Each structure stands twice: as structure tokens, then as C-alpha cells.
């Protein structure tokens, strides 16, 4: 692995680790103390994404999400050959994040694992919709030259907060296979886990594809020409 890709993979690892420890940690702390409420949990997920995009976006692009990485590749904004490295780093960060919470907080709130509150199909639909909205915003602020200078970290963080506020009570508002995989692995809870892989991948592809249809034609990123 070349040094540049290694640094980018490290940034993806740290960002996804931070997402799981802060977001799932908020779920676990709220279950123990009741101090955060659902609004506080949603804000925590949005805030950690905001700060980690600001901190690492210039290094790796700040995906922190296998569905986002695949959607970028589908729309020719990311090289397919680097997908295994990015997704591997994201999953490793999520696993270590969940393990850290298990060691620090114990077996609380099922480690923040994502589970449908109703039927799996209902959560499947919600996760597709939530992820599509998130990816649409990501494409707008992170890949469109006409959006350069816009506060990308804030836009994406606010979108995740909004999605979590209304979708969280139904599906858990994962929108991210890595975020769901880490807690599932450490807790050993796999019920309806397929929802949190398949739906985000479909939703991210839809959101990215819809934005591609709306945007004005532009040159593809330099990285794809190398």
C-alpha cells in the first residue's frame, strides 16, 4: 500500500471509530442516565460527523461509510481499486469503536446496535430514503464545483441530524453499514442486520445517481484519470 493511500485509510479508520464511539456511546449513556434524550443522540451523530469531516476531509474525503464509498465509485468520483482499503478501514474503525464502548461502558443498550422498531421491510424503506437524502447532499457539497466554498461539513452533519431525528425511532437511522456492523459484531446481535447493508447501499446509489442527473456536465475528478 502506498503511503498516501495508507494515510487516507488511517483517516477513514479514525473518523469511523469516532462516529461509533460518540454516536453509539450517546445511545448507551442515555440508556444509563436518561440525560441526552433522542434529540441529544441525533445531535451527537450529526456533530461528530461535522467535526470529523472538518478534521479529515482534506485527507481522505471523509467517507466513514461503505455505502458512501461505493456511491462515489458508481458516479466516477472514486477509484474502484481503492474500495477494499477504504471499506476495510471503516469496518475496522467501527469494530474497535464498539469494543472500546464495551470495555468502558459495559453491556448497555445492546451496544447501540441498529434494530427495526417495526417490520424489517419498513426499516428497509426508511433506510433507503434516509441514505438517499444524505448522499444527495454529500454529492452536492463535496463533488460539484459550483458548490465549492459551501460549508460541506455543516450541511452533511445537519442532514444526518435531521435524518436521525425523524428516522431514528423507526429504523435506528444507520445509513451506514460500518456503523451498524461494529456494534452488531461486539454485541452478537444480528437480527435483521441485512437491512443495514442493503438499504444504505441502494439509497446511496440512488441519491448519488439523482444528483448526477440534476448537475451540470463537468469534468471527472483528476484522481480517476491517473
DRENLUM-422604 format. One record per residue: residue number from 1; z, y, x of N, C-alpha, C, O in turn. Coordinates in steps of 0.05 Angstrom, whole numbers, plus 5000, padded with zeros to 4 digits. Each point is the difference from the previous one (the first is absolute). Layout:
R   n  nup nnorth neast caup canorth caeast  cup cnorth ceast  oup onorth oeast
R NUM    Z      Y     X    Z       Y      X    Z      Y     X    Z      Y     X
...
//
This chain:
R   n  nup nnorth neast caup canorth caeast  cup cnorth ceast  oup onorth oeast
R   1 5000   4976  5017 5000    5024   4983 5000   5025  5018 5016   5002  5018
R   2 4966   5017  4976 4999    5024   5017 5024   5018  4994 5011   4999  4978
R   3 4996   5017  5041 5024    5017   4997 5000   5018  4976 5020   5005  4987
R   4 4957   5006  5007 4998    5018   4977 5006   4986  4974 5015   5009  4983
R   5 4973   4967  5013 5005    4984   4976 5029   4991  4999 5012   4999  4978
R   6 5000   4995  5045 5027    4992   5001 5019   5023  4991 5019   4995  4985
R   7 4975   5029  5023 5016    5023   4992 4997   5004  4969 5020   5006  4987
R   8 4956   4991  5003 4996    5004   4972 5014   4978  4984 5011   5005  4979
R   9 4988   4971  5031 5014    4978   4987 5030   5005  5000 5014   4994  4980
R  10 4996   5017  5042 5029    5007   5001 5008   5020  4980 5021   4999  4987
R  11 4961   5021  5008 5006    5021   4980 5000   4987  4972 5016   5008  4983
R  12 4965   4974  5012 5000    4986   4974 5025   4983  4996 5011   5000  4978
R  13 4998   4987  5043 5025    4985   4999 5024   5017  4993 5016   4994  4982
R  14 4987   5029  5032 5022    5018   4996 4999   5012  4972 5021   5002  4986
R  15 4956   5006  5005 4997    5012   4974 5007   4981  4978 5014   5008  4981
R  16 4977   4967  5020 5006    4981   4979 5029   4991  5001 5012   4996  4980
R  17 4999   5001  5044 5028    4995   5003 5017   5021  4987 5019   4994  4985
R  18 4974   5031  5019 5015    5022   4988 4997   5001  4970 5019   5006  4986
R  19 4957   4987  5004 4996    4999   4971 5018   4980  4987 5013   5005  4980
R  20 4989   4971  5032 5016    4979   4988 5030   5006  5003 5015   4997  4981
R  21 4994   5012  5042 5028    5006   5003 5010   5022  4983 5021   4999  4988
R  22 4963   5022  5009 5008    5023   4984 4997   4994  4970 5018   5004  4984
R  23 4958   4986  5008 4995    4996   4972 5016   4977  4988 5014   5004  4980
R  24 4984   4973  5032 5015    4977   4990 5030   5004  5005 5017   4991  4985
R  25 4989   5023  5037 5028    5007   5005 5012   5017  4977 5023   4997  4993
R  26 4960   5022  4997 5009    5017   4978 5006   4983  4975 5019   5005  4985
R  27 4964   4975  5010 5005    4982   4977 5026   4985  5003 5016   4998  4981
R  28 4989   4992  5043 5025    4985   5006 5025   5017  4998 5020   4992  4989
R  29 4978   5032  5023 5023    5019   4999 5006   5008  4971 5023   5002  4992
R  30 4956   5003  4993 5004    5008   4972 5013   4977  4984 5016   5005  4982
R  31 4976   4971  5024 5012    4977   4986 5030   4997  5006 5015   4991  4983
R  32 4993   5017  5041 5028    4998   5008 5017   5024  4991 5023   4997  4993
R  33 4964   5027  5006 5016    5024   4996 4992   5016  4975 5016   5015  4989
R  34 4959   4981  5001 4990    5015   4977 4996   5029  5006 4997   5016  4982
R  35 5001   4991  5043 5000    5028   5008 4972   5012  5000 4997   5025  5000
R  36 4982   4959  5001 4973    5011   5004 4985   5002  4973 4985   5019  4996
R  37 5017   4962  4987 4985    4998   4974 4971   4994  5006 4991   5000  5023
R  38 4994   4994  4956 4972    4994   5003 4985   5023  5012 4981   4996  5017
R  39 5025   5028  4975 4987    5024   5011 5004   5002  5030 4982   5006  5015
R  40 5042   4989  4994 5006    5001   5028 4986   4979  5016 4991   5006  5023
R  41 5006   4971  4966 4985    4978   5013 4970   5008  5003 4988   4997  5021
R  42 5001   5013  4957 4972    5009   5001 4996   5022  5021 4980   5000  5015
R  43 5038   5019  4986 4998    5022   5019 5003   4989  5029 4986   5010  5018
R  44 5030   4970  4986 5004    4989   5027 4974   4987  5009 4992   5005  5023
R  45 4994   4980  4960 4975    4988   5008 4979   5022  5006 4986   4998  5020
R  46 5013   5023  4964 4981    5021   5005 5006   5016  5025 4982   5007  5015
R  47 5044   4998  4989 5007    5016   5024 4996   4985  5026 4991   5011  5020
R  48 5015   4963  4980 4996    4985   5025 4970   4998  5007 4993   5001  5024
R  49 4991   4996  4956 4971    5000   5005 4991   5027  5011 4984   5002  5018
R  50 5026   5019  4970 4992    5027   5008 5007   5005  5029 4983   5009  5016
R  51 5042   4985  4992 5008    5006   5027 4987   4982  5021 4994   5009  5022
R  52 5001   4966  4970 4987    4982   5019 4970   5006  5004 4989   4996  5021
R  53 4998   5013  4957 4972    5009   5004 5000   5024  5018 4982   5002  5018
R  54 5036   5017  4978 5001    5023   5017 5005   4993  5029 4990   5012  5019
R  55 5027   4967  4985 5008    4992   5027 4979   4983  5015 4997   5002  5024
R  56 4989   4981  4961 4982    4981   5013 4971   5001  4991 4983   4985  5011
R  57 5011   5032  4970 4972    5001   4990 4980   5006  5022 4978   4989  4999
R  58 5029   5027  5021 4982    5006   5021 4996   4978  5020 4982   5000  5017
R  59 5036   4980  4981 4998    4977   5019 4984   4977  4988 4981   4990  5012
R  60 5027   5002  4964 4988    4976   4988 4985   5005  4974 4986   4982  4990
R  61 5016   5042  4999 4990    5004   4973 5020   4995  4978 4996   5007  4977
R  62 5027   4982  5031 5023    4996   4982 4993   4985  4974 5003   5010  4978
R  63 4986   4966  5026 4994    4983   4977 5026   4988  4988 5005   5004  4976
R  64 5010   4981  5040 5025    4987   4992 4996   4981  4977 5019   4993  4986
R  65 4957   4998  5009 4994    4985   4975 4974   4985  5004 4979   5012  5004
R  66 5022   4961  4994 4976    4984   5004 4978   5007  4980 4976   5000  5007
R  67 5031   5008  4968 4980    5007   4980 4985   5025  5008 4976   5003  4996
R  68 5038   5016  5016 4988    5025   5009 4981   4994  5023 4978   5011  5001
R  69 5031   4973  5018 4983    4993   5023 4974   4987  4991 4979   5007  5010
R  70 5023   4974  4971 4976    4986   4991 4982   5019  4985 4975   4999  5002
R  71 5037   5019  4982 4983    5019   4984 4986   5020  5019 4977   5006  4995
R  72 5036   5002  5027 4986    5017   5019 4977   4985  5013 4978   5011  5004
R  73 5026   4963  5001 4978    4984   5012 4977   4997  4980 4977   5002  5008
R  74 5029   4994  4967 4980    4996   4980 4982   5025  4997 4977   4998  4994
R  75 5035   5025  5010 4986    5026   4998 4990   5010  5027 4992   5024  5002
R  76 5009   4959  5018 4990    5007   5027 5015   5022  5013 4988   5017  5015
R  77 5037   4984  4981 5017    5020   5014 5019   4986  5019 5018   5012  5012
R  78 4978   4961  4992 5018    4985   5018 4984   4975  5009 4987   4988  4983
R  79 5015   5005  5042 4985    4977   5010 5012   4973  4991 5025   4996  5003
R  80 4959   4986  4987 5010    4974   4991 5014   4985  5022 5019   4985  4995
R  81 4971   5018  5030 5011    4984   5022 5030   5006  5005 5014   4984  5012
R  82 4995   5040  4980 5028    5007   5005 5019   4994  4977 5024   5004  5002
R  83 4965   4986  4976 5017    4994   4977 5022   4980  5006 5023   5005  4992
R  84 4972   4972  5022 5022    4982   5006 5023   5013  5015 5023   4993  4995
R  85 4971   5024  5024 5021    5013   5016 5016   5019  4983 5025   5000  5001
R  86 4962   5016  4982 5015    5018   4983 5017   4985  4979 5023   5006  4997
R  87 4965   4975  4990 5016    4986   4979 5022   4983  5013 5022   4999  4989
R  88 4973   4989  5034 5021    4986   5014 5023   5018  5007 5024   4992  4997
R  89 4970   5032  5012 5021    5020   5007 5016   5009  4975 5024   5003  5001
R  90 4961   5001  4977 5013    5008   4975 5019   4979  4990 5023   5005  4992
R  91 4968   4970  5008 5017    4978   4990 5024   4996  5018 5022   4995  4990
R  92 4974   5007  5036 5023    4997   5019 5020   5022  4995 5024   4994  5001
R  93 4967   5031  4995 5019    5021   4995 5015   4996  4974 5024   5006  4999
R  94 4962   4985  4980 5014    4995   4975 5020   4978  5002 5022   5002  4988
R  95 4972   4977  5026 5018    4977   5004 5025   5009  5015 5023   4994  4992
R  96 4973   5020  5030 5023    5010   5015 5017   5020  4984 5024   5000  5002
R  97 4962   5016  4982 5015    5019   4984 5018   4986  4980 5023   5008  4996
R  98 4966   4971  4990 5016    4985   4981 5023   4985  5014 5022   4998  4989
R  99 4972   4992  5035 5021    4986   5015 5022   5019  5008 5024   4993  4999
R 100 4969   5031  5008 5020    5021   5007 5018   5006  4977 5024   5002  5003
R 101 4964   5001  4973 5016    5005   4976 5019   4977  4993 5022   5003  4992
R 102 4968   4972  5012 5016    4977   4995 5024   4999  5018 5022   4993  4992
R 103 4974   5015  5033 5022    5000   5019 5020   5023  4995 5024   4996  5004
R 104 4966   5027  4988 5017    5023   4997 5013   5002  4972 5024   5008  4998
R 105 4962   4983  4981 5010    5004   4973 5006   4974  4986 5013   5000  4978
R 106 4979   4978  5033 5006    4974   4987 4979   4992  4980 4979   5013  4998
R 107 5027   4967  4987 4982    4990   4979 5004   5016  4974 5014   4990  4982
R 108 4975   5033  5017 5004    5019   4978 4973   5005  4986 4980   5004  5013
R 109 5020   4997  4960 4977    5008   4984 4975   4985  5008 4977   5010  4999
R 110 5026   4964  5009 4977    4983   5008 4983   5013  5021 4976   4996  5001
R 111 5037   5019  5017 4986    5013   5022 4979   5021  4992 4982   5006  5016
R 112 5019   5003  4959 4980    5019   4990 4973   4987  4995 4980   5014  5000
R 113 5020   4960  4996 4975    4986   4995 4987   5010  4974 5014   5008  4981
R 114 4960   4992  5018 4986    5010   4977 4995   4977  4980 4989   4979  5008
R 115 5020   5025  4967 4997    4980   4979 4992   5013  4974 5009   5022  4994
R 116 4973   4966  4991 4993    5011   4974 5024   5001  4981 5015   4981  4999
R 117 4988   5041  4986 5021    5001   4980 4990   4987  4974 5017   4992  4984
R 118 4957   5007  5012 4989    4987   4977 4982   4976  5009 5009   4984  5016
R 119 4967   5015  4974 4982    4978   5008 4987   5006  5027 4998   5024  5008
R 120 4993   4955  5006 4986    5004   5025 4974   5015  4996 4992   5016  5017
R 121 4994   4978  4961 4975    5014   4995 5004   5030  4995 4983   5016  5008
R 122 5039   4991  4978 5005    5028   4996 5004   5014  5027 4989   5021  5005
R 123 5027   4967  5012 5005    5012   5027 4975   5000  5017 4996   5018  5015
R 124 4987   4962  4981 4975    4998   5014 4983   5025  4994 4989   5013  5017
R 125 5009   4993  4957 4984    5023   4991 5012   5026  5010 4986   5018  5009
R 126 5041   4985  4990 5013    5024   5009 4996   5004  5030 4994   5022  5008
R 127 5009   4957  5007 4997    5002   5029 4971   5008  5008 4996   5015  5019
R 128 4984   4975  4966 4973    5008   5005 4997   5030  4996 4989   5014  5016
R 129 5021   4995  4961 4998    5029   4993 5014   5017  5020 4989   5020  5010
R 130 5036   4973  4996 5016    5017   5019 4987   5001  5027 4998   5022  5013
R 131 4992   4955  4997 4988    5000   5026 4973   5015  5001 4993   5013  5020
R 132 4992   4985  4958 4975    5014   4999 5004   5030  5001 4986   5014  5014
R 133 5034   4996  4972 5006    5029   5001 5009   5008  5028 4991   5020  5010
R 134 5026   4964  5002 5010    5006   5027 4976   5000  5020 4998   5019  5016
R 135 4984   4962  4982 4978    4998   5019 4980   5022  4996 4988   5010  5019
R 136 5008   4998  4956 4982    5022   4994 5010   5026  5014 4984   5014  5012
R 137 5042   4991  4987 5012    5023   5013 4998   4998  5030 4993   5019  5014
R 138 5012   4957  4997 4998    4996   5028 4972   5006  5010 4997   5013  5021
R 139 4983   4976  4965 4972    5005   5008 4994   5030  5000 4986   5010  5017
R 140 5024   5004  4962 4994    5028   4998 5011   5017  5023 4986   5017  5011
R 141 5039   4978  4996 5013    5017   5020 4998   4990  5028 5004   5015  5019
R 142 4988   4960  4985 5000    4989   5027 4972   4995  5011 4997   4997  5024
R 143 4982   5002  4959 4974    4993   5009 4978   5020  4994 4979   5000  5012
R 144 5026   5019  4970 4980    5019   4992 5002   5025  5016 5021   5013  5000
R 145 4957   4994  5014 5001    5023   5018 5005   5026  4984 5011   5019  5011
R 146 4983   4981  4964 5005    5024   4983 5029   5003  4994 5009   5022  4991
R 147 5007   4957  5013 5028    5002   4995 5017   5004  5025 5024   5001  4999
R 148 4962   5003  5024 5015    5005   5025 5018   5024  4997 4991   5021  4989
R 149 5033   4977  5021 5019    5022   4999 5018   4998  4976 5020   5014  4998
R 150 4974   4968  4983 5017    4996   4978 5025   4984  5009 4998   4985  5019
R 151 5024   5019  4967 5025    4986   5007 4999   4970  4993 5012   4992  4980
R 152 4974   4992  5036 4996    4972   4993 5026   4985  4996 5003   4985  4981
R 153 5016   5018  5037 5025    4985   4998 5014   5006  4974 5011   4982  4987
R 154 4990   5044  5006 5014    5007   4975 4985   4989  4975 5012   4990  4982
R 155 4961   5012  5018 4985    4990   4978 5004   4970  4995 5004   4991  4978
R 156 4995   4994  5044 5004    4971   4998 5029   4993  4992 5004   4983  4983
R 157 5015   5031  5030 5028    4995   4993 5006   5006  4971 5015   4985  4987
R 158 4975   5037  5003 5004    5007   4972 4987   4980  4981 5012   4994  4979
R 159 4965   4996  5029 4986    4980   4983 5017   4975  4998 5003   4989  4979
R 160 5007   5002  5044 5017    4976   5000 5025   5004  4984 5009   4982  4985
R 161 5003   5042  5017 5024    5006   4984 4994   4999  4970 5014   4988  4985
R 162 4964   5025  5008 4992    5000   4971 4994   4972  4990 5009   4992  4978
R 163 4977   4992  5038 4994    4972   4992 5026   4985  4997 5003   4985  4980
R 164 5015   5018  5039 5026    4985   4998 5017   5009  4977 5015   4984  4989
R 165 4984   5042  5004 5016    5009   4978 4993   4987  4973 5018   4992  4985
R 166 4956   5005  5009 4994    4988   4974 4993   4970  5002 5003   4986  4980
R 167 4987   5005  5043 4992    4972   5002 5022   4982  5011 4999   4976  4995
R 168 5020   5036  5019 5021    4984   5012 5016   4982  4981 5004   4977  5006
R 169 5004   5034  4971 5015    4983   4981 4984   4977  4989 5012   4981  4989
R 170 4962   5019  5012 4984    4979   4989 4992   4979  5021 5005   4976  4997
R 171 4983   5033  5025 4990    4982   5021 5014   5001  5026 4997   4983  5018
R 172 5020   5038  4986 5012    5005   5026 4984   5020  5016 5009   5009  5021
R 173 4967   4998  4970 4983    5020   5013 4997   4994  5030 5005   5017  5016
R 174 4987   4959  4990 4997    4993   5028 4976   5014  5013 5003   5015  5019
R 175 4973   4979  4970 4975    5012   5010 4994   4992  5029 4983   5011  5013
R 176 5032   4969  4996 4999    4994   5029 5009   4971  5005 5024   4993  4997
R 177 4957   4989  5011 5008    4973   5005 5021   4996  5021 5017   4982  4998
R 178 4983   5035  5023 5019    4997   5021 5028   5007  4990 5020   4986  5007
R 179 4982   5036  4977 5026    5008   4990 5013   4978  4982 5024   4997  5000
R 180 4959   4988  4986 5010    4978   4984 5005   4975  5016 5018   4984  4994
R 181 4966   5011  5026 5002    4975   5016 5025   4998  5016 5013   4979  5000
R 182 4995   5043  5013 5024    4999   5017 5025   4992  4984 5013   4981  5008
R 183 4994   5033  4971 5024    4993   4984 4997   4972  4988 5020   4985  4997
R 184 4956   5007  4994 4996    4973   4989 5006   4979  5020 5013   4980  4994
R 185 4978   5023  5031 5004    4981   5021 5030   4997  5006 5010   4978  5003
R 186 5003   5044  5000 5028    4999   5009 5019   4991  4977 5020   4987  5004
R 187 4972   5020  4971 5017    4992   4977 4993   4972  4990 5016   4987  4987
R 188 4959   5004  5019 4991    4974   4991 4992   5001  4970 4998   4979  4988
R 189 4997   5045  5002 4992    5003   4972 4970   5005  4998 4990   5021  5009
R 190 4995   4960  4981 4971    5002   4999 4988   5001  4972 4976   4998  4997
R 191 5041   5005  4983 4990    5000   4973 4978   5021  4995 5005   5024  5006
R 192 4972   4968  4984 4978    5018   4994 4992   5017  5025 4990   5023  4996
R 193 5014   4967  5027 4994    5015   5025 4970   5006  5002 4992   5020  5012
R 194 4992   4963  4977 4971    5004   5001 4991   5027  4989 4981   5012  5009
R 195 5035   4998  4971 4993    5025   4987 5000   5022  5021 4983   5018  4999
R 196 5035   4981  5020 5004    5022   5019 4982   4998  5025 5002   5017  5018
R 197 4981   4963  4982 4978    4999   5020 4973   5007  4986 4986   5018  5008
R 198 5009   4967  4971 4973    5002   4988 4996   5028  4986 4979   5012  5003
R 199 5041   4997  4982 4997    5025   4985 4997   5024  5019 4982   5016  4995
R 200 5034   4987  5026 4996    5023   5018 4973   4999  5014 4987   5021  5004
R 201 5004   4955  5004 4974    4998   5013 4977   5009  4981 4982   5014  5008
R 202 5020   4977  4967 4980    5008   4980 5002   5030  4995 4980   5014  4999
R 203 5044   4995  4996 5004    5028   4993 4991   5019  5023 4988   5021  4994
R 204 5019   4972  5030 4992    5017   5023 4969   5001  5003 4989   5021  5005
R 205 4999   4956  4991 4971    4999   5001 4987   5017  4978 4980   5015  5005
R 206 5031   4984  4971 4990    5016   4978 5004   5030  5005 4981   5016  4997
R 207 5043   4992  5012 5006    5028   5005 4982   5011  5021 4989   5023  4998
R 208 5007   4962  5024 4983    5009   5022 4971   5002  4991 4986   5019  5006
R 209 5005   4960  4979 4973    5000   4991 4993   5023  4981 4979   5012  5001
R 210 5040   4994  4981 4996    5022   4981 4998   5026  5014 4983   5017  4994
R 211 5034   4987  5026 4998    5025   5015 4973   5002  5016 4989   5021  5001
R 212 5002   4957  5009 4975    5000   5015 4977   5008  4982 4981   5013  5008
R 213 5020   4979  4966 4979    5007   4981 5001   5030  4994 4979   5012  4995
R 214 5044   5000  5006 5003    5029   4993 4995   5019  5023 4991   5022  4996
R 215 5014   4969  5028 4999    5018   5023 4971   5007  5007 4982   4985  4992
R 216 5015   5037  5022 4973    5007   5010 4993   4983  5024 5018   4993  5015
R 217 4956   5002  4989 4992    4983   5023 5010   5013  5026 4999   5025  5003
R 218 5010   4958  5015 5008    5011   5026 4996   4978  5021 4995   4977  4993
R 219 5007   5031  5032 4997    4980   5021 5024   4982  5001 5022   5009  4995
R 220 4974   4966  5013 5021    4981   5002 5017   5007  5025 4990   5012  5019
R 221 5035   4980  4982 5017    5007   5022 4989   4989  5027 4987   4979  5000
R 222 5019   5035  5021 4990    4992   5026 5009   4973  5009 4985   4986  5013
R 223 5039   5006  4978 5011    4974   5009 4982   4977  4993 5000   4980  5013
R 224 4985   5022  4965 4983    4979   4991 4974   4998  5016 4985   4981  4997
R 225 5010   5039  5018 4975    5001   5015 5004   4989  5029 4981   4997  5015
R 226 5044   4997  4991 5006    4991   5028 4995   4971  5002 5004   4988  5022
//
